[in-house]
């Protein structure tokens, strides 16, 4: 159980893992911003109301404005004395420890964000630094009419034909441990070296889905990768062009990032509990080529 200093004494804390889904359309991204509606902002507010103390969530991936999630993970540290506020006077048969909290959050949170599960985090768990990899999908519709109304917030309409074979060839050039500076918006002091483990394309009728997996992603990276590969798919660039981008030292101006609405964080992978602490140390090291 983690502990922290407070007012000259130790306050015992319990760490909780949260599994989260949200429709990012009407959020200004994950991270709290003054004067903006954000996913972390509404979750922090709801949790602070329940536990009657300020609560700050830490997440596996800070998604951008308009980006969605079905498999986001975060953690919070709650004073042990405040945990009782999450438990009702009576419990339902078969409820897990924090099922009542999940139900209460369903009433407090807006309908475009859901806390799907809450559990006690194992020792050493950190939603960000313990993660092995993040998985995203990016969905496009090539239908002449655009996107079905029920999916309009989650799928990007694309009116031009795409050569998926060329996109697949270009995608393979990007796999592995590389400096993705050409695909990342600049963040002072942040490394742009990432291990891109999967980048492939699947067509199902009018729908085209990119599956993108890496140990971590830098700011705007997935949408930039998709945007560059769409340029290849339209025939505006050759498949070997993407490999040349890996030699650049800053965000390339040769292509536009794909729109946010097609992007969803679908899963975050973690190691076994007894390997969490070691993973934290590896992840906190700043990588170089």
C-alpha positions as CSV (number, residue, x, y, z in Angstrom):
1,X,0.0,0.0,0.0
2,X,1.6,3.3,-1.0
3,X,2.0,6.2,1.5
4,X,2.7,9.9,1.1
5,X,3.7,12.8,3.4
6,X,0.9,15.1,4.4
7,X,1.1,17.9,7.0
8,X,4.2,16.4,8.6
9,X,2.8,12.9,8.9
10,X,2.1,9.9,6.8
11,X,-1.3,9.3,5.1
12,X,-1.9,5.7,4.2
13,X,-3.2,5.4,0.7
14,X,-4.9,2.7,-1.4
15,X,-4.3,2.6,-5.1
16,X,-7.3,1.7,-7.3
17,X,-7.2,0.7,-11.0
18,X,-10.0,2.1,-13.2
19,X,-11.0,0.7,-16.5
20,X,-12.6,3.5,-18.6
21,X,-14.5,4.0,-21.9
22,X,-15.5,7.3,-23.4
23,X,-16.8,9.0,-26.5
24,X,-14.1,11.7,-27.0
25,X,-16.2,13.9,-29.4
26,X,-17.2,16.6,-26.9
27,X,-14.0,16.4,-24.8
28,X,-10.9,18.6,-25.2
29,X,-8.8,15.4,-24.7
30,X,-7.9,13.5,-21.5
31,X,-5.7,15.9,-19.5
32,X,-7.2,18.5,-17.2
33,X,-7.3,22.0,-18.8
34,X,-8.6,25.1,-17.2
35,X,-11.8,26.2,-18.8
36,X,-12.1,23.1,-20.9
37,X,-14.2,19.9,-20.6
38,X,-11.8,17.0,-20.4
39,X,-12.2,13.3,-19.5
40,X,-9.9,13.5,-16.5
41,X,-11.6,16.6,-15.4
42,X,-15.1,15.0,-15.1
43,X,-13.7,11.8,-13.6
44,X,-11.7,13.6,-11.0
45,X,-14.7,15.6,-10.1
46,X,-16.9,12.6,-9.7
47,X,-14.3,10.6,-7.6
48,X,-13.7,13.7,-5.4
49,X,-17.4,13.9,-4.7
50,X,-17.6,10.2,-3.7
51,X,-14.5,10.1,-1.5
52,X,-14.9,13.7,-0.1
53,X,-11.3,14.5,-0.8
54,X,-9.4,15.8,-3.9
55,X,-8.7,13.0,-6.3
56,X,-6.3,13.0,-9.3
57,X,-6.3,10.3,-11.9
58,X,-3.1,9.1,-13.7
59,X,-3.7,7.4,-17.0
60,X,-2.0,5.0,-19.4
61,X,-2.5,7.3,-22.4
62,X,-3.4,10.9,-22.6
63,X,-5.7,10.9,-25.6
64,X,-6.1,14.1,-27.7
65,X,-9.2,16.1,-28.4
66,X,-11.9,14.0,-30.1
67,X,-10.2,10.7,-29.6
68,X,-12.2,7.8,-28.1
69,X,-11.4,4.9,-25.8
70,X,-13.0,1.5,-25.0
71,X,-9.9,0.3,-23.0
72,X,-8.4,3.2,-21.2
73,X,-6.7,2.5,-17.9
74,X,-6.0,4.9,-15.0
75,X,-5.1,4.7,-11.3
76,X,-6.0,6.9,-8.3
77,X,-4.6,7.0,-4.8
78,X,-7.2,7.3,-2.1
79,X,-6.7,7.9,1.6
80,X,-7.5,4.7,3.4
81,X,-9.9,6.6,5.7
82,X,-11.8,7.8,2.7
83,X,-12.4,4.4,1.1
84,X,-15.4,3.8,3.3
85,X,-17.3,6.6,1.5
86,X,-17.5,4.3,-1.6
87,X,-19.3,1.5,0.2
88,X,-23.1,1.6,0.8
89,X,-24.7,0.6,4.1
90,X,-26.1,-2.5,2.5
91,X,-24.5,-4.6,-0.3
92,X,-26.0,-6.7,-3.0
93,X,-25.3,-10.4,-3.1
94,X,-22.5,-11.2,-5.6
95,X,-21.1,-7.7,-5.7
96,X,-17.3,-7.3,-6.0
97,X,-15.7,-4.9,-3.5
98,X,-16.1,-1.8,-5.7
99,X,-19.2,-2.7,-7.8
100,X,-21.2,-0.2,-5.7
101,X,-18.7,2.5,-6.6
102,X,-19.1,1.7,-10.3
103,X,-22.9,2.0,-10.0
104,X,-22.6,5.4,-8.1
105,X,-20.1,6.7,-10.7
106,X,-22.6,5.7,-13.5
107,X,-25.0,8.2,-11.9
108,X,-22.5,11.0,-11.3
109,X,-20.7,10.9,-14.7
110,X,-22.0,12.2,-18.0
111,X,-23.2,9.6,-20.4
112,X,-20.2,10.0,-22.7
113,X,-17.7,8.6,-20.1
114,X,-18.1,5.3,-18.2
115,X,-16.0,3.7,-15.4
116,X,-16.4,0.1,-16.4
117,X,-14.6,-1.4,-13.5
118,X,-12.7,-0.5,-10.3
119,X,-10.3,-2.9,-8.4
120,X,-7.5,-2.6,-5.9
121,X,-4.3,-2.3,-7.9
122,X,-1.6,-4.8,-7.2
123,X,1.7,-3.6,-5.6
124,X,3.8,-1.7,-8.0
125,X,1.0,-1.0,-10.4
126,X,1.2,2.4,-12.3
127,X,-1.3,2.9,-15.1
128,X,1.3,4.7,-17.2
129,X,4.7,3.3,-16.3
130,X,3.7,-0.3,-15.8
131,X,2.2,-0.6,-19.3
132,X,3.8,-2.9,-21.8
133,X,2.0,-1.6,-24.9
134,X,-1.1,0.4,-26.1
135,X,-3.4,-0.8,-28.9
136,X,-5.4,1.6,-31.1
137,X,-7.7,1.2,-34.0
138,X,-8.4,3.8,-36.7
139,X,-11.6,3.3,-38.7
140,X,-12.5,4.7,-42.1
141,X,-15.6,4.4,-44.3
142,X,-15.1,4.3,-48.1
143,X,-18.9,4.2,-48.7
144,X,-20.0,6.8,-51.3
145,X,-22.6,8.0,-48.8
146,X,-20.0,8.5,-46.0
147,X,-20.7,7.0,-42.6
148,X,-23.8,5.4,-41.1
149,X,-25.4,7.9,-38.7
150,X,-25.0,5.6,-35.6
151,X,-21.2,5.5,-36.3
152,X,-20.7,9.1,-37.4
153,X,-18.8,10.1,-34.3
154,X,-16.4,7.1,-34.5
155,X,-15.6,6.6,-38.2
156,X,-13.9,8.9,-40.6
157,X,-15.5,9.2,-44.1
158,X,-13.0,8.9,-46.9
159,X,-14.1,9.8,-50.4
160,X,-11.0,8.8,-52.4
161,X,-10.0,5.2,-53.3
162,X,-7.2,3.6,-51.3
163,X,-4.5,1.2,-52.4
164,X,-4.3,-1.0,-49.3
165,X,-1.4,-3.1,-50.7
166,X,0.7,0.1,-51.0
167,X,-0.3,1.2,-47.5
168,X,0.7,-2.2,-46.1
169,X,4.1,-2.0,-47.7
170,X,4.6,1.5,-46.4
171,X,3.5,0.4,-42.9
172,X,6.0,-2.4,-42.8
173,X,8.8,0.2,-43.3
174,X,7.8,1.8,-40.0
175,X,7.8,-1.2,-37.7
176,X,10.4,-1.6,-34.9
177,X,12.3,0.7,-32.6
178,X,12.7,4.1,-34.4
179,X,12.7,7.8,-33.8
180,X,9.2,8.9,-34.8
181,X,10.0,12.7,-34.6
182,X,8.5,13.2,-38.1
183,X,5.1,11.9,-36.7
184,X,5.0,13.6,-33.4
185,X,4.1,17.1,-32.3
186,X,6.9,18.6,-30.3
187,X,6.8,18.3,-26.5
188,X,9.8,19.9,-24.7
189,X,12.1,17.3,-23.1
190,X,10.1,14.3,-24.4
191,X,11.7,11.5,-26.4
192,X,10.2,10.5,-29.7
193,X,11.8,7.0,-29.8
194,X,9.1,4.3,-29.8
195,X,8.8,0.6,-30.5
196,X,6.1,0.3,-33.2
197,X,5.0,-3.4,-32.9
198,X,2.0,-3.5,-35.2
199,X,0.6,-1.4,-38.1
200,X,-1.7,-3.2,-40.5
201,X,-4.9,-2.6,-42.4
202,X,-8.0,-4.7,-42.7
203,X,-10.9,-4.0,-45.2
204,X,-14.4,-5.3,-44.5
205,X,-16.9,-4.1,-47.1
206,X,-16.8,-0.3,-47.0
207,X,-14.8,-0.2,-43.8
208,X,-11.1,0.0,-43.5
209,X,-9.5,-0.4,-40.1
210,X,-5.9,0.3,-39.1
211,X,-4.6,-1.7,-36.1
212,X,-1.7,0.2,-34.4
213,X,0.3,-1.1,-31.4
214,X,3.4,0.3,-29.7
215,X,5.0,0.3,-26.3
216,X,4.0,3.9,-26.1
217,X,3.0,6.8,-28.4
218,X,4.2,10.4,-28.5
219,X,1.9,13.3,-29.0
220,X,-0.3,13.0,-32.2
221,X,1.7,10.0,-33.4
222,X,-1.1,7.6,-34.4
223,X,-3.1,10.1,-36.3
224,X,0.1,11.2,-38.1
225,X,1.0,7.7,-39.0
226,X,-2.5,7.2,-40.5
227,X,-2.3,10.5,-42.3
228,X,1.0,9.7,-43.9
229,X,-0.2,6.2,-45.0
230,X,-3.4,7.7,-46.4
231,X,-1.2,9.8,-48.7
232,X,0.4,6.6,-49.9
233,X,-2.9,4.9,-50.3
234,X,-4.2,7.8,-52.5
235,X,-1.1,7.5,-54.7
236,X,0.3,10.9,-53.7
237,X,3.4,9.2,-52.2
238,X,5.3,6.0,-52.9
239,X,5.4,3.2,-50.4
240,X,9.1,3.7,-49.7
241,X,8.5,7.4,-48.8
242,X,7.6,6.6,-45.2
243,X,11.0,5.0,-44.4
244,X,12.6,8.3,-45.3
245,X,10.5,10.1,-42.8
246,X,12.2,8.2,-40.0
247,X,15.4,10.2,-40.7
248,X,13.8,13.6,-39.9
249,X,14.3,15.4,-36.6
250,X,11.0,17.2,-36.3
251,X,7.3,16.9,-37.3
252,X,7.1,16.7,-41.1
253,X,4.9,19.2,-42.9
254,X,4.6,16.9,-45.9
255,X,1.3,15.3,-44.8
256,X,-1.7,16.1,-42.5
257,X,-2.7,14.1,-39.5
258,X,-5.9,12.0,-39.9
259,X,-9.0,13.4,-38.2
260,X,-9.4,12.5,-34.6
261,X,-12.9,10.9,-34.8
262,X,-11.7,7.6,-36.3
263,X,-9.2,6.9,-33.5
264,X,-10.0,4.7,-30.5
265,X,-7.7,3.4,-27.7
266,X,-8.9,-0.2,-27.4
267,X,-6.5,-1.9,-24.9
268,X,-3.5,-1.5,-22.6
269,X,-1.4,-4.5,-21.8
270,X,0.4,-5.0,-18.4
271,X,2.9,-7.6,-17.2
272,X,2.2,-10.1,-14.5
273,X,1.9,-8.6,-11.0
274,X,5.4,-9.7,-9.9
275,X,7.0,-7.9,-12.9
276,X,5.3,-4.5,-12.4
277,X,8.0,-2.8,-10.4
278,X,10.7,-3.9,-12.9
279,X,8.6,-2.6,-15.8
280,X,8.2,0.8,-14.1
281,X,12.0,1.2,-14.0
282,X,12.5,0.3,-17.6
283,X,9.7,2.7,-18.8
284,X,11.0,5.6,-16.7
285,X,14.4,5.5,-18.5
286,X,14.6,8.0,-21.3
287,X,15.5,6.1,-24.5
288,X,18.0,7.0,-27.2
289,X,18.7,5.2,-30.5
